[in-house]
Amino acid sequence: MTQISKDMKIGELLQVDPNIAAILMRAGMHCIGCPSAQGESLTEAAMVHGMDADKLEIQINEFLAAK
């Protein structure tokens, strides 16, 4: 089973599974296609958007586990 960590870059997350983009967009992170966002960690991107990186990490890992 593949798992991600909140320290991974957004670009790395999307390489694990492009469908992670939908999770991030539903959370309000609409700039995931932006070149600068690709180099930010999930933690950094969550902080910029006022989100909880731990919660996003759990949601993404639950999604990956269900596949």
VEXLO-803728 format. One record per atom (N, C-alpha, C): residue number from 1; residue in one letter; chain; atom name; x, y, z. Coordinates in pm, 1 decimal, always signed. Layout:
BEGIN
+-----+--------+--------+-------+----------+----------+----------+
: num : residu : chaine : atome :       px :       py :       pz :
+-----+--------+--------+-------+----------+----------+----------+
: NUM :      a :      A :    CA :        X :        Y :        Z :
...
+-----+--------+--------+-------+----------+----------+----------+
This chain:
BEGIN
+-----+--------+--------+-------+----------+----------+----------+
: num : residu : chaine : atome :       px :       py :       pz :
+-----+--------+--------+-------+----------+----------+----------+
:   1 :      m :      A :     N :    +84.4 :   -118.7 :     +0.0 :
:   1 :      m :      A :    CA :     +0.0 :     +0.0 :     +0.0 :
:   1 :      m :      A :     C :    +88.3 :   +124.2 :     +0.0 :
:   2 :      t :      A :     N :    +57.7 :   +215.2 :    -88.4 :
:   2 :      t :      A :    CA :   +130.3 :   +341.0 :    -97.6 :
:   2 :      t :      A :     C :    +75.2 :   +439.0 :     +4.3 :
:   3 :      q :      A :     N :   +166.5 :   +510.8 :    +69.7 :
:   3 :      q :      A :    CA :   +127.1 :   +616.9 :   +161.5 :
:   3 :      q :      A :     C :   +210.1 :   +740.0 :   +130.2 :
:   4 :      i :      A :     N :   +153.8 :   +853.0 :   +163.1 :
:   4 :      i :      A :    CA :   +224.7 :   +979.6 :   +145.0 :
:   4 :      i :      A :     C :   +254.9 :  +1038.7 :   +281.6 :
:   5 :      s :      A :     N :   +341.1 :  +1138.7 :   +281.9 :
:   5 :      s :      A :    CA :   +366.1 :  +1213.5 :   +405.3 :
:   5 :      s :      A :     C :   +345.6 :  +1360.8 :   +375.4 :
:   6 :      k :      A :     N :   +317.6 :  +1436.8 :   +478.9 :
:   6 :      k :      A :    CA :   +291.6 :  +1579.6 :   +459.8 :
:   6 :      k :      A :     C :   +417.8 :  +1655.7 :   +421.6 :
:   7 :      d :      A :     N :   +533.3 :  +1590.8 :   +428.5 :
:   7 :      d :      A :    CA :   +659.0 :  +1653.3 :   +389.3 :
:   7 :      d :      A :     C :   +686.5 :  +1638.3 :   +239.5 :
:   8 :      m :      A :     N :   +604.5 :  +1559.0 :   +170.0 :
:   8 :      m :      A :    CA :   +622.8 :  +1540.1 :    +26.0 :
:   8 :      m :      A :     C :   +578.3 :  +1665.6 :    -48.6 :
:   9 :      k :      A :     N :   +643.6 :  +1691.7 :   -160.2 :
:   9 :      k :      A :    CA :   +608.1 :  +1804.1 :   -246.7 :
:   9 :      k :      A :     C :   +476.7 :  +1772.7 :   -318.8 :
:  10 :      i :      A :     N :   +401.9 :  +1877.3 :   -351.7 :
:  10 :      i :      A :    CA :   +275.5 :  +1860.1 :   -423.4 :
:  10 :      i :      A :     C :   +299.0 :  +1782.3 :   -553.0 :
:  11 :      g :      A :     N :   +405.0 :  +1814.9 :   -623.9 :
:  11 :      g :      A :    CA :   +437.9 :  +1743.4 :   -747.3 :
:  11 :      g :      A :     C :   +459.3 :  +1594.1 :   -723.2 :
:  12 :      e :      A :     N :   +521.5 :  +1559.0 :   -612.2 :
:  12 :      e :      A :    CA :   +543.1 :  +1417.5 :   -577.0 :
:  12 :      e :      A :     C :   +410.1 :  +1348.9 :   -546.9 :
:  13 :      l :      A :     N :   +321.9 :  +1420.0 :   -477.7 :
:  13 :      l :      A :    CA :   +191.2 :  +1362.1 :   -445.7 :
:  13 :      l :      A :     C :   +115.7 :  +1327.1 :   -573.3 :
:  14 :      l :      A :     N :   +119.6 :  +1417.3 :   -669.2 :
:  14 :      l :      A :    CA :    +47.5 :  +1394.9 :   -794.3 :
:  14 :      l :      A :     C :   +110.3 :  +1284.1 :   -877.4 :
:  15 :      q :      A :     N :   +239.0 :  +1259.8 :   -857.4 :
:  15 :      q :      A :    CA :   +303.2 :  +1147.3 :   -925.3 :
:  15 :      q :      A :     C :   +259.2 :  +1014.7 :   -862.8 :
:  16 :      v :      A :     N :   +234.7 :  +1015.8 :   -732.2 :
:  16 :      v :      A :    CA :   +185.0 :   +895.1 :   -664.9 :
:  16 :      v :      A :     C :    +48.9 :   +858.5 :   -723.2 :
:  17 :      d :      A :     N :    -38.9 :   +957.6 :   -735.1 :
:  17 :      d :      A :    CA :   -171.7 :   +934.9 :   -792.6 :
:  17 :      d :      A :     C :   -229.0 :  +1070.5 :   -835.0 :
:  18 :      p :      A :     N :   -250.5 :  +1089.6 :   -963.8 :
:  18 :      p :      A :    CA :   -304.3 :  +1217.6 :  -1011.2 :
:  18 :      p :      A :     C :   -440.8 :  +1251.8 :   -950.4 :
:  19 :      n :      A :     N :   -513.3 :  +1152.7 :   -902.7 :
:  19 :      n :      A :    CA :   -644.9 :  +1176.5 :   -843.1 :
:  19 :      n :      A :     C :   -636.6 :  +1248.9 :   -708.8 :
:  20 :      i :      A :     N :   -517.0 :  +1258.9 :   -652.4 :
:  20 :      i :      A :    CA :   -497.7 :  +1334.9 :   -529.0 :
:  20 :      i :      A :     C :   -532.8 :  +1481.5 :   -553.4 :
:  21 :      a :      A :     N :   -519.6 :  +1527.1 :   -676.5 :
:  21 :      a :      A :    CA :   -553.6 :  +1665.9 :   -710.6 :
:  21 :      a :      A :     C :   -697.0 :  +1698.0 :   -672.0 :
:  22 :      a :      A :     N :   -788.4 :  +1604.7 :   -692.5 :
:  22 :      a :      A :    CA :   -929.1 :  +1628.3 :   -659.2 :
:  22 :      a :      A :     C :   -947.4 :  +1648.6 :   -509.1 :
:  23 :      i :      A :     N :   -873.9 :  +1574.9 :   -428.6 :
:  23 :      i :      A :    CA :   -881.5 :  +1589.1 :   -283.1 :
:  23 :      i :      A :     C :   -833.7 :  +1728.0 :   -242.9 :
:  24 :      l :      A :     N :   -722.2 :  +1769.4 :   -299.5 :
:  24 :      l :      A :    CA :   -666.2 :  +1900.3 :   -266.5 :
:  24 :      l :      A :     C :   -758.6 :  +2012.8 :   -313.0 :
:  25 :      m :      A :     N :   -817.3 :  +1996.9 :   -430.2 :
:  25 :      m :      A :    CA :   -907.2 :  +2100.5 :   -482.4 :
:  25 :      m :      A :     C :  -1034.1 :  +2109.6 :   -398.6 :
:  26 :      r :      A :     N :  -1088.0 :  +1994.5 :   -356.1 :
:  26 :      r :      A :    CA :  -1206.4 :  +1996.7 :   -269.3 :
:  26 :      r :      A :     C :  -1176.7 :  +2066.5 :   -137.0 :
:  27 :      a :      A :     N :  -1052.7 :  +2056.0 :    -91.7 :
:  27 :      a :      A :    CA :  -1013.2 :  +2120.2 :    +34.3 :
:  27 :      a :      A :     C :   -993.4 :  +2270.7 :    +17.1 :
:  28 :      g :      A :     N :   -992.5 :  +2319.1 :   -108.5 :
:  28 :      g :      A :    CA :   -975.9 :  +2461.5 :   -133.6 :
:  28 :      g :      A :     C :   -839.9 :  +2500.1 :   -187.4 :
:  29 :      m :      A :     N :   -759.1 :  +2402.1 :   -219.4 :
:  29 :      m :      A :    CA :   -624.9 :  +2426.3 :   -272.9 :
:  29 :      m :      A :     C :   -633.9 :  +2424.1 :   -425.7 :
:  30 :      h :      A :     N :   -676.8 :  +2535.7 :   -483.1 :
:  30 :      h :      A :    CA :   -704.0 :  +2541.1 :   -627.3 :
:  30 :      h :      A :     C :   -582.9 :  +2574.2 :   -712.9 :
:  31 :      c :      A :     N :   -468.8 :  +2597.2 :   -653.7 :
:  31 :      c :      A :    CA :   -350.9 :  +2636.5 :   -731.5 :
:  31 :      c :      A :     C :   -251.1 :  +2521.6 :   -746.7 :
:  32 :      i :      A :     N :   -298.3 :  +2398.4 :   -739.4 :
:  32 :      i :      A :    CA :   -204.6 :  +2285.8 :   -743.1 :
:  32 :      i :      A :     C :   -132.3 :  +2271.5 :   -876.2 :
:  33 :      g :      A :     N :   -186.3 :  +2328.3 :   -981.7 :
:  33 :      g :      A :    CA :   -119.8 :  +2323.3 :  -1110.7 :
:  33 :      g :      A :     C :    -15.0 :  +2431.9 :  -1128.7 :
:  34 :      c :      A :     N :    -10.5 :  +2524.8 :  -1037.3 :
:  34 :      c :      A :    CA :    +85.0 :  +2636.0 :  -1043.2 :
:  34 :      c :      A :     C :   +227.4 :  +2582.5 :  -1027.8 :
:  35 :      p :      A :     N :   +320.6 :  +2629.5 :  -1110.0 :
:  35 :      p :      A :    CA :   +458.3 :  +2580.0 :  -1099.6 :
:  35 :      p :      A :     C :   +518.9 :  +2593.9 :   -959.8 :
:  36 :      s :      A :     N :   +489.7 :  +2702.9 :   -890.3 :
:  36 :      s :      A :    CA :   +547.8 :  +2718.1 :   -756.4 :
:  36 :      s :      A :     C :   +485.9 :  +2619.9 :   -658.2 :
:  37 :      a :      A :     N :   +358.6 :  +2584.8 :   -676.6 :
:  37 :      a :      A :    CA :   +293.7 :  +2489.2 :   -586.8 :
:  37 :      a :      A :     C :   +354.5 :  +2350.1 :   -600.7 :
:  38 :      q :      A :     N :   +401.6 :  +2318.1 :   -719.7 :
:  38 :      q :      A :    CA :   +460.2 :  +2185.9 :   -742.7 :
:  38 :      q :      A :     C :   +581.2 :  +2161.3 :   -653.0 :
:  39 :      g :      A :     N :   +652.6 :  +2267.9 :   -617.5 :
:  39 :      g :      A :    CA :   +772.8 :  +2255.3 :   -535.5 :
:  39 :      g :      A :     C :   +748.9 :  +2274.6 :   -387.4 :
:  40 :      e :      A :     N :   +623.8 :  +2301.1 :   -347.9 :
:  40 :      e :      A :    CA :   +591.4 :  +2318.1 :   -206.4 :
:  40 :      e :      A :     C :   +553.4 :  +2183.9 :   -146.4 :
:  41 :      s :      A :     N :   +587.3 :  +2166.8 :    -20.3 :
:  41 :      s :      A :    CA :   +542.4 :  +2046.3 :    +49.1 :
:  41 :      s :      A :     C :   +394.6 :  +2061.8 :    +82.4 :
:  42 :      l :      A :     N :   +331.2 :  +1950.5 :   +114.9 :
:  42 :      l :      A :    CA :   +191.5 :  +1955.8 :   +155.8 :
:  42 :      l :      A :     C :   +177.3 :  +2044.6 :   +279.1 :
:  43 :      t :      A :     N :   +272.3 :  +2036.5 :   +370.0 :
:  43 :      t :      A :    CA :   +270.9 :  +2120.2 :   +490.2 :
:  43 :      t :      A :     C :   +276.9 :  +2268.0 :   +453.7 :
:  44 :      e :      A :     N :   +368.5 :  +2304.8 :   +363.2 :
:  44 :      e :      A :    CA :   +383.4 :  +2445.1 :   +322.5 :
:  44 :      e :      A :     C :   +257.6 :  +2495.7 :   +252.6 :
:  45 :      a :      A :     N :   +204.2 :  +2415.3 :   +162.0 :
:  45 :      a :      A :    CA :    +84.9 :  +2456.1 :    +88.3 :
:  45 :      a :      A :     C :    -34.5 :  +2470.1 :   +181.9 :
:  46 :      a :      A :     N :    -47.7 :  +2378.6 :   +277.0 :
:  46 :      a :      A :    CA :   -157.6 :  +2385.7 :   +373.0 :
:  46 :      a :      A :     C :   -146.6 :  +2511.5 :   +458.0 :
:  47 :      m :      A :     N :    -24.9 :  +2544.6 :   +498.7 :
:  47 :      m :      A :    CA :     -3.8 :  +2662.3 :   +582.2 :
:  47 :      m :      A :     C :    -46.1 :  +2789.1 :   +505.8 :
:  48 :      v :      A :     N :     -6.4 :  +2799.5 :   +379.9 :
:  48 :      v :      A :    CA :    -40.5 :  +2915.2 :   +297.6 :
:  48 :      v :      A :     C :   -192.7 :  +2929.6 :   +284.1 :
:  49 :      h :      A :     N :   -262.8 :  +2816.0 :   +277.1 :
:  49 :      h :      A :    CA :   -407.4 :  +2817.1 :   +257.0 :
:  49 :      h :      A :     C :   -486.5 :  +2807.8 :   +388.1 :
:  50 :      g :      A :     N :   -416.8 :  +2810.0 :   +500.9 :
:  50 :      g :      A :    CA :   -485.5 :  +2803.8 :   +630.0 :
:  50 :      g :      A :     C :   -552.8 :  +2670.8 :   +655.8 :
:  51 :      m :      A :     N :   -489.4 :  +2563.8 :   +609.7 :
:  51 :      m :      A :    CA :   -545.7 :  +2429.9 :   +623.8 :
:  51 :      m :      A :     C :   -462.6 :  +2347.0 :   +720.6 :
:  52 :      d :      A :     N :   -519.9 :  +2236.3 :   +763.8 :
:  52 :      d :      A :    CA :   -452.7 :  +2142.9 :   +854.6 :
:  52 :      d :      A :     C :   -382.9 :  +2035.4 :   +771.6 :
:  53 :      a :      A :     N :   -250.1 :  +2038.7 :   +766.8 :
:  53 :      a :      A :    CA :   -173.2 :  +1942.3 :   +687.0 :
:  53 :      a :      A :     C :   -192.2 :  +1800.0 :   +737.0 :
:  54 :      d :      A :     N :   -206.0 :  +1782.7 :   +868.1 :
:  54 :      d :      A :    CA :   -226.9 :  +1648.1 :   +922.8 :
:  54 :      d :      A :     C :   -358.0 :  +1589.1 :   +871.3 :
:  55 :      k :      A :     N :   -461.9 :  +1670.4 :   +867.7 :
:  55 :      k :      A :    CA :   -592.5 :  +1624.5 :   +819.7 :
:  55 :      k :      A :     C :   -585.7 :  +1587.1 :   +671.6 :
:  56 :      l :      A :     N :   -519.0 :  +1669.6 :   +592.2 :
:  56 :      l :      A :    CA :   -503.7 :  +1639.0 :   +449.4 :
:  56 :      l :      A :     C :   -424.3 :  +1510.4 :   +428.8 :
:  57 :      e :      A :     N :   -318.5 :  +1493.8 :   +507.1 :
:  57 :      e :      A :    CA :   -236.7 :  +1371.8 :   +497.4 :
:  57 :      e :      A :     C :   -322.8 :  +1248.1 :   +525.3 :
:  58 :      i :      A :     N :   -406.6 :  +1255.4 :   +628.2 :
:  58 :      i :      A :    CA :   -494.6 :  +1143.0 :   +662.7 :
:  58 :      i :      A :     C :   -593.7 :  +1116.7 :   +550.0 :
:  59 :      q :      A :     N :   -655.8 :  +1221.7 :   +497.9 :
:  59 :      q :      A :    CA :   -753.7 :  +1206.1 :   +389.7 :
:  59 :      q :      A :     C :   -691.2 :  +1140.9 :   +266.9 :
:  60 :      i :      A :     N :   -572.2 :  +1186.1 :   +230.2 :
:  60 :      i :      A :    CA :   -505.7 :  +1131.0 :   +112.0 :
:  60 :      i :      A :     C :   -467.4 :   +985.4 :   +135.3 :
:  61 :      n :      A :     N :   -415.0 :   +954.6 :   +252.6 :
:  61 :      n :      A :    CA :   -376.0 :   +816.2 :   +280.4 :
:  61 :      n :      A :     C :   -497.5 :   +724.3 :   +288.7 :
:  62 :      e :      A :     N :   -609.8 :   +774.3 :   +338.4 :
:  62 :      e :      A :    CA :   -733.7 :   +694.0 :   +338.2 :
:  62 :      e :      A :     C :   -779.2 :   +668.0 :   +195.7 :
:  63 :      f :      A :     N :   -769.8 :   +767.9 :   +109.9 :
:  63 :      f :      A :    CA :   -804.0 :   +751.5 :    -31.6 :
:  63 :      f :      A :     C :   -714.9 :   +645.7 :    -96.3 :
:  64 :      l :      A :     N :   -584.9 :   +654.6 :    -71.5 :
:  64 :      l :      A :    CA :   -491.8 :   +558.5 :   -131.9 :
:  64 :      l :      A :     C :   -514.3 :   +417.7 :    -78.7 :
:  65 :      a :      A :     N :   -549.1 :   +405.0 :    +48.4 :
:  65 :      a :      A :    CA :   -572.2 :   +273.8 :   +108.8 :
:  65 :      a :      A :     C :   -698.2 :   +207.5 :    +51.6 :
:  66 :      a :      A :     N :   -794.1 :   +289.5 :    +11.2 :
:  66 :      a :      A :    CA :   -921.3 :   +236.6 :    -40.5 :
:  66 :      a :      A :     C :   -909.9 :   +189.6 :   -185.4 :
:  67 :      k :      A :     N :   -800.6 :   +221.3 :   -248.7 :
:  67 :      k :      A :    CA :   -784.5 :   +184.7 :   -391.1 :
:  67 :      k :      A :     C :   -756.6 :    +37.2 :   -406.7 :
+-----+--------+--------+-------+----------+----------+----------+
